[in-house]
Every structure is written in structure tokens, then in C-alpha cells.
């Protein structure tokens, strides 16, 4: 009897050894002939087959035991929300040929990783085991406890859950409701419009926010939950200590929840004062540089500049930020009242699947039931008047109640400093966003826990690497924004010299000595300029007087400042910008500092030459756009002439001072 060589993998190692022993026993005897088989040989073959069957059954039982050893199951206490035990399959005796498995229970060790069958080690697997998820069951339970503690705290502070929900969740264009979100279905990220339309907008909006929390928690590479806000001096927190802005209050309120998951919470405040001349019209183009492109949620505020005219900008921003890596939802902060109408209400429904919504601060106060109008008429008390202390519910902030300095405690009770909110107004804003996001986290925790209970690895669905990539064709037709600029595959690129910026620039100043610089050898000596604000810049008179002699005064400092790239003399030569990859060919420059510097600084300045791809541009083709501090140099790519050519593979913008003249300060260059 002969045996052919069989190539076996590691799984078959034990079978292979048995086979070798059987082969030795089954070797032909010297007296055997090639034409027949002895009876002893037949019995050997039968015994060999029986041995193979036994080994196969043994391997199957051991494989089951390994899988069951690693799976997380319910504990003996019957609590389906806390998986504190692992059921292990072990053998009763190493010497028992049958190896009859029995079930024993073991306590999960502190910080036991959340495992699934995909993360187990088994002799039947040749690929390396998948590392355990960093987010542990202990962290899940701690995070849930922190969430419930915070919700209870705010419920009590606002006089009960019903009133807290009215003030903190119903004060949006569309109230938040997470009750119907028991699973995050794939249609929240589907590119099939018919699938998306199967869910009501309110549920889609809530699911997007829960999905955002899910992905942050189960992605092993993410250790920071990052929010970023762009906006005006309201966003910056002016006329207050920076410590009292809503972003800073929110960091202190929301951080303990993320710390329970061994993560950080950071809110990048890119708000800026009006002195630089900016508005929502030009700032949205720099979202990718003003805040990090890795943000999980984006906030926006330009209340006093918009006058109901910013719908197109809102829509552009909604669409652009879905091209960022984490596809963050956009949430607007408005200091006024929700009038239950307007074009933003259309956007909230139209872009529900992307999580868009808008919070109204004064609506939040009124939803609590306090009759501000009656008090104003009968007692001539206007709680939204400049400098008024107390919102009708409380006379100072929660942290103000702990303040020993009576003047500081009173200052922290101001609802509106002027047109800027005071600490009480900012506290309600911080409370509202935190309350909503905490409810979303609780839903995310429930979903993660159920996924583990069902024997699945949550990362298979919600790891960052599984997030679909949106292309411009995946979005609905725009309602208000210009299709040329908002139906694109990438957000705009921007170079912003104003402070602060947390993200990535698009255009960049080319190295004068770079071999690809088309103006290599020419003088390129423009200088970066930024205003050096002192500690008390935009803090406000009241807090300045309170903090000037305190050791903790540094917490009042605001971080925004005007800036630009500057030149005024012929000896300064030129500046050359290498432009990023563009889809449309739009090129815009903005000046500093003032709301209407574009005309005089760029369009009417005959001592300044502006070139694209080494060809001087005709200034009669320029226009003031998107606001009066900016000039649109190109609406789209040139289609003919040398300016349409890119010998080096890059587009270049160059500005050259021909003669001594007025100071030119470039605050922004943006493209798409």
C-alpha cells in the first residue's frame, strides 16, 4: 500500500502525526505480492479510518471550546447591560481520551477588552488574531454612569426632565429625539436615495449624531473627540473672559464623560472679532484651515451679520464638511429666537441625514416657561438687556455659585453683556449642546453593548476605516448654493494669516529658492504680520477690573488676532503662492484690515501686479467677492493662453509691488 505526499497546514498537524503512525503499520510485508491484500492489512486500514474520525471529532470540540472561551455572554445576575462574566469551556482531564468539555464561569478582569469571535485565538485559524478593542467594558459602564450623572444634574438644575428637554433639546429648528434610535442602520450613510428616504428626517438626524459617537468610541486610533467652531466675536467669547465662553464651559462640562473612555474632549475655538473685516461670506471658505479637518462636529455662528441672508453659505458648508475625513455634522449657534420658518428650516429637513440643525439661545430660555414679556411690561425688567444679572431661573452660573468673590459671582450671572452673551447665556448654550450629545452617547453605548452581546465586533461596522467616502454625485441637488462651487469633491483650500488656525493650509508661499518656483532668482521678501494683542484685548471692562490683580488673570486672554502677509515697497519684490489641486479654478485674495479694503488694496492699486501662471491678469476682469474685503481674481480655470498652462504641474499666483505705495496686507488666499 502506497501513500502520496499530502501538504497539510498547521490545522492538520495532529491528523498528520496519526497518519504517519498508521502508514508505518500499514507497510507491505516482505511476503506480500502486488496482486493482493492480506486480512491484517484490511484491519489496519479500518483502524486507520476510525482514528481519523476520532481525531476530527476531537478537533471540532476543542475548536468550539476556544471560541466559547473568548465570547462575552450574560452574567449570572441576569443584567443584560453589564457583561461581567465570561463562559469558559475547559477539559475535565488532560489524560481523558474523550475530553468531555464542561462549563465554568470566571470574573472578567479589570479593564477586560471587549472581544468578539473575530478577536479569538484558535488552532483552526492561520491569520494573526485581531487585537482587542481599546474601548473596554469597564470604560463603557463608567461612561454610561457619567452620562447619566450629567443628565440628572442638568435635569435637576432646570427643574425637572420635562423642562430640561424643552430648554435644551427643543430649542433647535427641529427638536432632538433619540427615542426611536435603537440601531444605527446603514442607510444613514447610504448613497441610495430611495433607501435614505425610507426614514423620517428627525430619525436620520439623530442617527447621524449617534453614528458620530459610535465611530469615535470604537475606532482604536481615535483618542480625542474633537469639535471646532468658526464664527464671529460671539463664538470667540468677546466681552467676557475666554474662560467663560461657551466652548470653554463645554470643555469643562463634557470632558469627564470622555475621560471615562480614556479619551480627551477638545473644542477648537476659531471665532474672530469684526476688526479684521471678515464675515461668514469669506470665513466658510477656510473651514479646513481655521479648524482641524479631523473634527467630529462643526459649530458655526454669525448671528449679527447674516440678517437671514446666509442660507447659501450654510448649505455650502454642510456639503463641504462631509468631504472631511469624519464627515462631521454642522450645528449652528444663534443667539436669537427660532421663528419656525425661513430657508434654514428647509435645509434642516433636506440635509437631515448629515445631522444639520440650529440652536437658538433665547428660545431655550423662553422654553422653560418664564414669562419674560409679562415681567417686562409689568415690572419694566428686561432680562436680555445689556448687563442684566439673572435669567429668571438662576442668578449666576453653576460655577459662579462656588465663587467666593461677590463681584465675580455677580458678573457670572450676566445673560447678555451687550450684543455678546454673558456667562449665563453661554452656560445655557453649553448645557444644550452637551445635553444633546450626551443622549447620543448613551444610545451609542447601548448599541455597542448589544453588538458585543450578539457576538459581533463593533469595529466591523463602525471603525473609522469603514466609513463610506462621499463624492459630489452622492449628494442631492443644491437648493441655494452655487453648483459650480458647492457641488465638488473636496472642500476649499485656504491660506489664512489671521489667528487662530488649527488645520491645514491649501495654498502656500513657494520657497524663493525652489527649482520649481517660476520666479526663481527674483526678490521675494514679503513679511508675515500679526497683531500683538495684550491680555485684556476684548475681555470687557467689568472682567478686566475684576481680574487685573488676580493670579489667574491669564484665563481671560482671547486668542484671535488680525494678520496678513505684507509689503509696501518695490524692494519687497513679490510673493509667489503655489496653489493646491483645484476642481474649478476659483482664486480669491482678501485684505486686512477692514470690511471694504478689497477695492483700494487690490483692484485700484496700480502699483501692484497680480499674475497667474506667470501671466499678468487684467484687473478689469476682477470683482469684489464674496465680501468687500476680498477680490475674485479667477472665477474658473483659464481655457486658453499661457495662463492655462502648468509646465511644472502646479498653478501659481504671484503679487508684485512695482513701486513704493500703500501697504498691501493679504489676510487670505482661497481656492476651489
Wavefront OBJ file of the C-alpha trace (Angstrom):
o trace
v 0.000 0.000 0.000
v 1.481 3.375 -1.039
v 0.791 6.902 0.190
v 1.127 10.080 -1.790
v 2.632 13.118 -0.118
v -0.087 15.413 1.250
v 0.696 19.081 2.070
v -1.036 19.929 5.319
v -1.380 23.244 7.129
v -0.984 23.820 10.849
v -4.617 22.924 11.484
v -3.970 19.384 10.297
v -0.810 18.823 12.316
v -2.366 16.314 14.734
v -4.081 14.400 11.931
v -0.802 14.283 10.045
v 1.011 12.686 13.003
v -1.641 9.985 13.376
v -1.463 9.317 9.663
v 2.276 8.775 9.840
v 1.911 6.180 12.595
v -0.733 4.381 10.588
v 1.432 4.465 7.474
v 4.227 2.704 9.330
v 1.869 -0.025 10.491
v 0.364 -0.474 7.026
v 3.629 -1.020 5.130
v 3.587 -4.168 2.918
v 5.277 -7.289 4.343
v 8.145 -8.950 2.512
v 5.895 -11.906 1.613
v 3.158 -9.729 0.095
v 2.690 -9.587 -3.614
v 1.491 -6.723 -5.711
v -1.692 -8.545 -6.750
v -3.486 -8.861 -3.344
v -4.022 -7.552 0.229
v -3.770 -9.593 3.407
v -6.575 -9.650 6.004
v -4.279 -7.973 8.532
v -3.749 -5.111 6.129
v -7.527 -4.665 5.784
v -7.897 -4.360 9.553
v -5.077 -1.844 9.706
v -6.831 0.294 7.079
v -10.103 0.114 9.049
v -8.349 1.121 12.269
v -6.661 3.990 10.429
v -10.030 5.351 9.251
v -11.510 5.061 12.747
v -8.551 7.009 14.144
v -9.065 9.777 11.584
v -12.729 10.136 12.552
v -11.834 10.304 16.249
v -9.209 12.969 15.719
v -11.621 15.008 13.591
v -14.298 14.965 16.335
v -11.717 15.879 18.967
v -10.555 18.857 16.918
v -14.123 20.079 16.466
v -14.827 20.003 20.218
v -11.613 21.810 21.059
v -12.323 24.500 18.436
v -15.773 25.126 19.948
v -14.265 25.402 23.391
v -11.784 28.022 22.208
v -14.485 30.215 20.636
v -16.770 29.938 23.661
v -13.854 30.759 25.938
v -13.455 34.168 24.348
v -17.076 35.234 23.694
v -18.727 37.687 26.092
v -22.008 36.388 27.488
v -24.512 37.490 30.122
v -23.542 37.198 33.774
v -25.365 35.085 36.356
v -27.118 38.169 37.729
v -29.220 38.427 34.575
v -28.262 42.038 33.942
v -28.117 42.330 30.172
v -26.495 45.743 30.352
v -23.389 44.621 32.206
v -21.446 41.681 30.848
v -19.288 40.865 33.841
v -18.582 37.190 33.178
v -17.035 35.053 30.517
v -18.139 31.445 29.998
v -15.103 29.246 29.518
v -15.013 25.762 28.039
v -12.327 23.607 29.631
v -11.458 19.935 29.722
v -12.030 17.810 32.827
v -8.819 15.844 32.417
v -5.813 16.174 30.181
v -5.475 12.380 30.189
v -9.088 11.671 29.213
v -9.186 10.498 25.602
v -12.778 11.709 25.131
v -12.089 15.182 26.611
v -15.666 15.894 27.670
v -15.930 19.721 27.985
v -17.674 21.325 30.959
v -18.789 24.928 31.572
v -17.277 27.151 34.277
v -17.708 30.891 34.985
v -14.904 33.421 35.552
v -14.986 37.088 36.505
v -13.871 39.473 33.827
v -10.626 41.082 34.934
v -10.479 44.824 35.429
v -10.401 46.521 32.019
v -11.143 43.260 30.195
v -11.163 44.189 26.491
v -14.433 43.902 24.592
v -13.825 40.851 22.442
v -15.709 39.084 19.716
v -15.224 35.811 17.839
v -13.038 37.658 15.355
v -10.529 38.526 18.077
v -10.046 34.984 19.465
v -7.061 32.731 19.032
v -7.779 29.245 17.703
v -5.777 26.399 16.248
v -8.170 26.489 13.288
v -7.048 29.966 12.214
v -3.951 30.728 10.190
v -4.253 34.543 10.096
v -2.924 36.634 13.017
v -5.512 37.349 15.748
v -7.168 40.762 15.634
v -6.172 42.931 18.601
v -8.839 43.536 21.206
v -10.776 46.781 21.001
v -9.277 49.512 23.193
v -12.685 50.598 24.437
v -13.320 48.218 27.325
v -16.469 47.069 29.094
v -15.418 48.827 32.289
v -14.981 52.036 30.313
v -18.395 51.564 28.714
v -20.032 51.219 32.121
v -18.098 54.157 33.574
v -19.016 56.310 30.607
v -22.686 55.390 30.905
v -22.626 56.307 34.596
v -21.005 59.670 33.825
v -23.605 60.366 31.128
v -26.485 59.580 33.460
v -24.945 61.679 36.228
v -24.653 64.674 33.903
v -28.180 64.314 32.553
v -29.543 64.046 36.096
v -27.562 67.104 37.130
v -28.980 69.187 34.286
v -32.494 67.806 34.779
v -32.366 68.934 38.398
v -30.796 72.284 37.555
v -33.569 73.105 35.081
v -36.336 71.949 37.433
v -37.134 68.517 36.039
v -36.640 66.403 32.940
v -39.578 67.842 31.006
v -38.378 71.396 31.415
v -34.767 70.412 30.713
v -35.803 68.755 27.455
v -37.876 71.803 26.487
v -34.992 74.194 27.152
v -32.058 72.102 25.986
v -33.365 69.771 23.245
v -36.436 71.529 21.856
v -34.727 74.876 21.297
v -33.494 73.886 17.829
v -35.127 74.348 14.453
v -36.001 70.660 14.730
v -36.126 69.267 18.292
v -33.814 66.365 19.010
v -35.379 62.967 19.707
v -33.309 59.826 20.230
v -36.155 57.578 21.392
v -36.542 55.864 18.018
v -32.827 55.258 17.569
v -32.240 51.695 18.756
v -29.855 50.803 15.946
v -27.790 52.822 13.505
v -28.839 51.426 10.168
v -26.556 51.664 7.212
v -28.961 53.905 5.333
v -27.726 56.896 7.321
v -24.596 56.635 5.151
v -26.125 55.023 2.078
v -25.686 56.570 -1.334
v -29.033 55.127 -2.436
v -31.552 57.970 -2.184
v -34.542 55.609 -2.090
v -33.097 53.899 0.999
v -32.420 57.205 2.736
v -35.924 58.470 2.046
v -37.357 55.468 3.887
v -36.558 57.081 7.262
v -38.130 60.263 8.677
v -35.780 63.290 8.812
v -35.868 63.514 12.625
v -34.667 59.931 12.961
v -31.996 60.378 10.289
v -30.650 63.447 12.068
v -30.437 61.661 15.407
v -28.885 58.595 13.795
v -26.143 60.696 12.223
v -25.172 62.088 15.623
v -25.258 58.648 17.262
v -23.182 57.308 14.369
v -20.622 60.059 15.030
v -20.309 58.986 18.671
v -20.174 55.280 17.755
v -17.282 55.717 15.378
v -15.335 57.853 17.839
v -15.674 55.221 20.572
v -14.917 52.014 18.665
v -12.084 53.327 16.457
v -8.897 52.258 18.231
v -6.891 55.041 16.598
v -9.075 57.855 17.978
v -8.138 59.182 21.410
v -9.652 62.693 21.152
v -13.220 63.718 20.429
v -12.694 66.961 18.573
v -15.109 69.810 17.953
v -14.366 73.013 16.111
v -16.229 76.301 15.908
v -15.986 79.070 13.325
v -17.764 82.362 13.714
v -17.745 85.941 14.892
v -16.833 87.616 18.172
v -19.788 85.796 19.772
v -18.060 82.488 19.013
v -14.790 83.983 20.294
v -16.459 84.930 23.596
v -15.638 88.631 23.452
v -16.565 90.991 26.294
v -16.018 88.071 28.671
v -13.046 86.173 29.953
v -12.201 83.484 27.420
v -12.749 81.027 30.286
v -16.461 81.947 30.254
v -17.082 81.351 26.539
v -19.468 78.509 25.801
v -16.697 76.424 24.250
v -14.588 76.637 27.420
v -17.611 75.889 29.604
v -18.423 72.926 27.406
v -14.887 71.550 27.666
v -15.183 71.543 31.452
v -18.696 70.048 31.424
v -18.266 67.401 28.724
v -14.670 66.265 29.358
v -15.353 63.875 32.293
v -17.580 61.756 30.061
v -14.797 61.260 27.518
v -12.197 60.757 30.220
v -14.207 57.723 31.340
v -13.341 56.222 27.940
v -9.676 57.213 28.343
v -10.203 59.902 25.720
v -9.933 63.673 25.650
v -12.500 66.238 24.594
v -11.229 69.345 22.832
v -13.160 72.286 21.406
v -11.170 74.395 18.946
v -12.497 77.949 19.157
v -11.716 79.718 15.877
v -14.090 82.644 16.468
v -12.770 86.061 15.481
v -13.609 89.678 16.107
v -15.021 92.015 13.485
v -11.945 94.261 13.428
v -10.257 92.166 10.749
v -13.180 92.781 8.392
v -14.269 89.168 7.998
v -17.787 87.793 7.763
v -19.474 84.457 7.187
v -19.119 85.114 3.452
v -15.357 84.611 3.381
v -14.774 82.635 6.574
v -16.610 79.490 5.458
v -14.069 79.047 2.653
v -11.380 78.478 5.273
v -13.126 75.851 7.400
v -10.424 73.281 6.601
v -7.681 75.558 7.921
v -9.417 77.500 10.674
v -10.292 74.235 12.426
v -8.757 70.803 12.072
v -10.024 68.697 9.166
v -10.253 65.825 11.680
v -13.128 67.375 13.644
v -16.037 65.170 14.736
v -18.586 68.031 14.943
v -18.518 71.563 13.473
v -20.161 74.598 15.101
v -20.910 77.860 13.308
v -22.120 81.276 14.491
v -22.506 84.598 12.641
v -25.816 85.744 14.167
v -25.473 89.516 13.814
v -24.006 89.529 10.307
v -26.442 87.321 8.435
v -29.865 89.002 8.658
v -31.390 85.888 7.094
v -29.154 86.063 4.031
v -26.688 83.231 4.720
v -28.653 80.188 3.549
v -26.394 79.574 0.547
v -23.314 79.738 2.777
v -24.878 77.341 5.274
v -25.643 74.879 2.510
v -22.135 75.101 1.066
v -20.642 74.457 4.491
v -22.926 71.463 5.122
v -21.794 69.883 1.875
v -18.087 70.763 2.112
v -17.520 69.341 5.582
v -18.987 65.994 4.532
v -15.815 65.728 2.423
v -13.667 65.851 5.584
v -12.402 62.528 6.988
v -15.033 62.173 9.754
v -17.925 63.772 7.844
v -18.934 65.946 10.822
v -22.466 67.280 11.293
v -22.914 71.060 11.249
v -24.673 72.717 14.196
v -25.413 76.435 14.179
v -25.465 78.585 17.307
v -27.831 81.566 17.069
v -28.265 83.972 19.999
v -31.848 84.851 19.000
v -35.234 83.151 18.676
v -36.403 80.405 16.371
v -39.172 81.871 14.229
v -40.161 78.415 12.926
v -39.602 79.336 9.335
v -37.046 80.608 6.880
v -34.812 78.822 4.484
v -32.651 77.239 7.186
v -35.703 75.214 8.202
v -35.737 73.801 4.672
v -32.058 72.903 4.967
v -32.613 71.177 8.325
v -35.068 68.785 6.701
v -33.252 68.493 3.358
v -29.893 67.666 4.975
v -31.200 65.696 7.968
v -29.084 62.650 7.139
v -25.965 64.801 7.611
v -27.081 65.882 11.098
v -27.685 69.573 10.339
v -29.552 71.591 12.985
v -29.520 75.053 14.577
v -29.798 76.039 18.254
v -31.486 79.306 19.330
v -30.351 80.608 22.713
v -33.236 82.931 23.505
v -35.724 80.231 22.512
v -34.026 77.967 25.031
v -34.620 80.461 27.831
v -38.244 81.006 26.844
v -38.991 77.285 26.512
v -38.521 76.988 30.266
v -41.821 78.814 30.788
v -40.555 82.044 32.330
v -42.783 84.903 31.173
v -40.220 87.468 30.089
v -42.745 89.646 28.261
v -45.074 89.918 31.247
v -42.170 90.834 33.528
v -41.032 93.427 31.039
v -44.475 95.012 30.766
v -45.442 94.909 34.440
v -42.073 95.462 36.142
v -40.046 97.020 33.321
v -37.400 94.327 33.782
v -35.710 93.157 30.606
v -33.533 90.162 31.370
v -31.968 90.321 27.919
v -30.945 93.953 28.369
v -27.214 94.657 28.378
v -25.611 93.767 31.686
v -28.738 92.343 33.375
v -27.988 89.732 36.049
v -30.136 86.575 36.288
v -32.095 84.691 33.637
v -35.286 84.281 35.681
v -34.285 80.776 36.776
v -30.906 81.404 38.420
v -28.871 84.454 39.419
v -25.458 83.120 38.412
v -23.848 80.165 36.681
v -23.325 76.847 38.450
v -19.623 77.547 38.812
v -20.480 81.091 39.863
v -22.295 79.659 42.870
v -18.906 78.380 44.072
v -17.180 81.739 43.577
v -16.085 83.490 46.779
v -15.636 86.894 45.145
v -19.100 88.522 45.150
v -18.263 90.789 42.219
v -17.117 87.829 40.140
v -20.228 85.857 41.159
v -22.432 88.731 40.017
v -20.510 89.067 36.753
v -21.062 85.378 36.041
v -24.831 85.947 36.290
v -24.985 88.307 33.279
v -27.168 86.962 30.467
v -26.139 89.473 27.768
v -23.030 91.664 28.114
v -24.246 93.698 25.138
v -24.899 92.017 21.805
v -22.457 89.393 23.086
v -23.861 86.827 25.518
v -22.586 86.839 29.066
v -21.643 83.749 31.100
v -25.318 82.862 31.784
v -26.169 82.930 28.092
v -23.090 80.887 27.300
v -23.923 78.405 30.076
v -27.311 77.620 28.536
v -25.633 77.173 25.149
v -23.000 74.843 26.563
v -25.638 72.915 28.516
v -27.827 72.468 25.457
v -25.165 71.070 23.148
v -23.726 68.870 25.913
v -27.176 67.550 26.878
v -27.942 66.595 23.274
v -24.563 64.974 22.660
v -24.725 63.047 25.933
v -28.053 61.492 24.925
v -26.425 60.486 21.621
v -23.543 58.844 23.509
v -25.947 56.828 25.668
v -27.592 55.440 22.535
v -24.172 54.644 21.094
v -23.208 52.763 24.260
v -26.401 50.695 24.121
v -25.707 49.772 20.508
v -22.091 48.804 21.218
v -23.158 46.673 24.153
v -25.843 44.869 22.140
v -23.387 44.234 19.330
v -20.961 42.601 21.744
v -23.742 40.562 23.363
v -24.676 39.247 19.932
v -21.101 38.040 19.482
v -20.046 40.704 16.994
v -17.093 43.050 16.880
v -18.428 46.660 16.761
v -15.404 47.704 14.736
v -16.626 45.664 11.807
v -19.440 48.189 11.334
v -18.221 51.416 12.890
v -14.472 51.618 12.806
v -13.334 54.804 11.097
v -11.931 52.737 8.233
v -15.439 51.514 7.334
v -16.872 54.990 6.848
v -18.019 55.415 3.229
v -16.435 58.105 1.089
v -18.843 60.688 -0.264
v -18.384 62.102 -3.740
v -20.227 65.086 -5.151
v -22.597 62.820 -7.071
v -23.800 61.267 -3.797
v -25.418 64.499 -2.610
v -28.838 65.841 -3.559
v -29.060 68.789 -5.904
v -28.277 72.048 -4.069
v -31.180 74.246 -3.058
v -29.454 77.633 -2.650
v -25.673 77.448 -3.111
v -23.940 77.937 -6.468
v -23.480 74.482 -8.056
v -20.137 75.482 -9.548
v -18.663 75.933 -6.072
v -20.694 73.674 -3.779
v -21.017 70.571 -5.969
v -17.401 69.472 -5.588
v -15.410 66.500 -4.313
v -13.145 68.455 -1.944
v -13.661 71.419 0.396
v -11.923 74.676 -0.488
v -8.244 75.205 0.191
v -7.261 78.273 2.202
v -4.215 80.123 3.497
v -5.297 82.323 6.421
v -2.879 84.612 8.246
v -5.363 85.609 10.931
v -5.405 83.813 14.259
v -6.244 81.261 15.407
v -5.939 78.435 12.913
v -5.871 74.748 13.832
v -5.988 72.995 10.466
v -4.180 72.658 7.161
v -3.375 75.342 4.633
v -4.229 74.908 0.980
v -2.173 77.488 -0.944
v 1.324 78.054 0.411
v 4.094 80.536 -0.138
v 6.612 78.994 -2.504
v 10.232 78.822 -1.394
v 12.093 81.538 -3.328
v 14.963 79.073 -3.912
v 12.821 76.159 -5.030
v 13.724 74.929 -8.505
v 10.018 74.775 -9.419
v 9.421 78.401 -8.462
v 8.681 80.128 -11.787
v 10.178 83.339 -10.380
v 13.404 81.755 -9.152
v 16.064 84.437 -8.735
v 13.673 87.370 -8.268
v 13.316 89.279 -4.998
v 10.625 87.688 -2.819
v 10.650 89.455 0.535
v 7.083 89.892 1.779
v 6.719 89.670 5.553
v 4.165 87.968 7.797
v 2.444 90.405 10.152
v 0.094 89.645 13.039
v -1.373 91.999 15.600
v 0.084 91.591 19.084
v -2.960 91.900 21.337
v -2.460 92.331 25.054
v -4.045 90.225 27.782
v -7.121 92.425 28.082
v -7.999 92.537 24.389
v -11.805 92.181 24.128
v -12.165 90.953 27.710
v -14.572 93.698 28.699
v -14.302 96.420 31.304
v -16.056 94.543 34.103
v -13.883 91.439 33.977
v -10.738 93.484 33.368
v -11.299 95.340 36.632
v -12.018 92.058 38.422
v -9.007 90.128 37.169
v -6.232 92.710 36.788
v -4.829 91.898 40.238
v -5.700 88.189 40.307
v -3.142 85.441 39.799
v -5.434 83.563 37.387
v -5.879 86.501 35.012
v -4.345 84.574 32.104
v -7.587 82.596 31.698
v -9.186 85.773 30.334
v -6.909 86.017 27.283
v -8.555 85.719 23.874
v -6.615 84.034 21.112
v -7.952 85.721 17.965
v -5.873 88.359 16.160
v -5.690 90.026 12.766
v -2.801 89.204 10.464
v -1.522 89.192 6.930
v 1.361 88.885 4.502
v 2.616 92.406 3.986
v 4.639 94.550 1.564
v 4.682 98.238 0.564
v 7.979 98.911 -1.243
v 9.426 97.875 -4.561
v 12.385 96.350 -2.736
v 9.964 93.863 -1.151
v 9.549 92.367 -4.611
v 6.948 89.675 -4.947
v 5.242 86.802 -3.192
v 4.545 83.552 -5.013
v 1.808 81.161 -3.920
v 1.787 77.554 -5.024
v -1.903 76.723 -5.301
v -3.328 73.338 -4.291
v -5.197 70.946 -6.529
v -8.339 72.704 -7.742
v -11.538 71.408 -9.319
v -12.996 74.691 -10.553
v -10.155 77.196 -10.753
v -11.619 79.800 -8.393
v -8.910 82.051 -6.917
v -9.693 84.755 -4.317
v -7.494 87.041 -2.209
v -8.613 89.071 0.829
v -7.003 92.033 2.550
v -6.530 93.204 6.095
v -7.749 95.072 7.969
v -11.234 96.392 7.361
v -14.536 95.439 5.832
v -14.025 97.164 2.452
v -10.303 97.085 1.661
v -10.590 94.926 -1.445
v -11.250 97.754 -3.868
v -8.427 100.071 -2.850
v -5.844 97.459 -1.874
v -6.108 95.249 -4.960
v -8.404 96.483 -7.725
v -7.437 100.187 -7.776
v -3.774 99.755 -6.799
v -1.765 100.442 -9.965
v 1.484 99.803 -8.086
v 0.559 96.134 -7.619
v 0.820 93.486 -10.358
v -1.091 90.218 -9.989
v -0.168 87.219 -12.171
v -1.463 83.697 -12.683
v 0.927 81.100 -14.079
v 3.389 83.963 -14.837
v 0.843 85.904 -16.939
v -0.255 89.328 -15.546
v -4.026 89.400 -15.078
v -6.297 92.125 -16.401
v -7.813 93.781 -13.320
v -10.960 94.694 -15.198
v -11.879 91.007 -15.001
v -11.756 91.080 -11.177
v -14.778 91.595 -8.979
v -15.404 92.245 -5.281
v -16.407 88.849 -3.912
v -17.635 87.259 -1.639
v -17.486 90.386 0.561
v -15.857 93.803 0.340
v -12.508 92.801 1.802
v -11.936 90.196 -0.924
v -11.372 90.152 -4.676
v -12.152 87.275 -7.003
v -9.231 87.025 -9.412
v -10.485 83.998 -11.331
v -13.974 82.532 -11.396
v -12.707 79.340 -13.020
v -9.707 77.958 -14.871
v -8.485 79.857 -17.940
v -9.143 77.789 -21.035
v -6.595 79.322 -23.391
v -3.302 81.200 -23.461
v -0.149 80.711 -21.420
v -2.090 81.248 -18.163
v -3.889 77.963 -18.819
v -0.596 76.037 -18.959
v 1.152 74.372 -15.999
v 4.645 73.243 -17.109
v 5.610 72.237 -13.547
v 2.276 70.592 -12.757
v 1.284 73.373 -10.333
v -0.680 76.592 -10.624
v 0.981 79.726 -9.269
v -0.369 83.059 -8.089
v 2.081 85.946 -7.780
v 1.734 89.517 -6.457
v 4.497 92.043 -7.146
v 4.987 95.558 -5.775
v 6.054 97.654 -8.777
v 6.630 100.932 -6.921
v 6.549 102.144 -3.354
v 2.968 102.690 -2.379
v 0.209 101.802 0.082
v 0.753 98.835 2.369
v -0.682 95.613 0.989
v -1.742 93.038 3.575
v -3.038 89.701 2.313
v -5.112 88.020 5.007
v -6.474 85.095 2.959
v -5.947 83.231 -0.283
v -8.572 80.601 -1.026
v -9.310 78.331 -3.965
v -11.548 75.541 -5.077
l 1 2 3 4 5 6 7 8 9 10 11 12 13 14 15 16 17 18 19 20 21 22 23 24 25 26 27 28 29 30 31 32 33 34 35 36 37 38 39 40 41 42 43 44 45 46 47 48 49 50 51 52 53 54 55 56 57 58 59 60 61 62 63 64 65 66 67 68 69 70 71 72 73 74 75 76 77 78 79 80 81 82 83 84 85 86 87 88 89 90 91 92 93 94 95 96 97 98 99 100 101 102 103 104 105 106 107 108 109 110 111 112 113 114 115 116 117 118 119 120 121 122 123 124 125 126 127 128 129 130 131 132 133 134 135 136 137 138 139 140 141 142 143 144 145 146 147 148 149 150 151 152 153 154 155 156 157 158 159 160 161 162 163 164 165 166 167 168 169 170 171 172 173 174 175 176 177 178 179 180 181 182 183 184 185 186 187 188 189 190 191 192 193 194 195 196 197 198 199 200 201 202 203 204 205 206 207 208 209 210 211 212 213 214 215 216 217 218 219 220 221 222 223 224 225 226 227 228 229 230 231 232 233 234 235 236 237 238 239 240 241 242 243 244 245 246 247 248 249 250 251 252 253 254 255 256 257 258 259 260 261 262 263 264 265 266 267 268 269 270 271 272 273 274 275 276 277 278 279 280 281 282 283 284 285 286 287 288 289 290 291 292 293 294 295 296 297 298 299 300 301 302 303 304 305 306 307 308 309 310 311 312 313 314 315 316 317 318 319 320 321 322 323 324 325 326 327 328 329 330 331 332 333 334 335 336 337 338 339 340 341 342 343 344 345 346 347 348 349 350 351 352 353 354 355 356 357 358 359 360 361 362 363 364 365 366 367 368 369 370 371 372 373 374 375 376 377 378 379 380 381 382 383 384 385 386 387 388 389 390 391 392 393 394 395 396 397 398 399 400 401 402 403 404 405 406 407 408 409 410 411 412 413 414 415 416 417 418 419 420 421 422 423 424 425 426 427 428 429 430 431 432 433 434 435 436 437 438 439 440 441 442 443 444 445 446 447 448 449 450 451 452 453 454 455 456 457 458 459 460 461 462 463 464 465 466 467 468 469 470 471 472 473 474 475 476 477 478 479 480 481 482 483 484 485 486 487 488 489 490 491 492 493 494 495 496 497 498 499 500 501 502 503 504 505 506 507 508 509 510 511 512 513 514 515 516 517 518 519 520 521 522 523 524 525 526 527 528 529 530 531 532 533 534 535 536 537 538 539 540 541 542 543 544 545 546 547 548 549 550 551 552 553 554 555 556 557 558 559 560 561 562 563 564 565 566 567 568 569 570 571 572 573 574 575 576 577 578 579 580 581 582 583 584 585 586 587 588 589 590 591 592 593 594 595 596 597 598 599 600 601 602 603 604 605 606 607 608 609 610 611 612 613 614 615 616 617 618 619 620 621 622 623 624 625 626 627 628 629 630 631 632 633 634 635 636 637 638 639 640 641 642 643 644 645 646 647 648 649 650 651 652 653 654 655 656 657 658 659 660 661 662 663 664 665 666 667 668 669 670 671 672
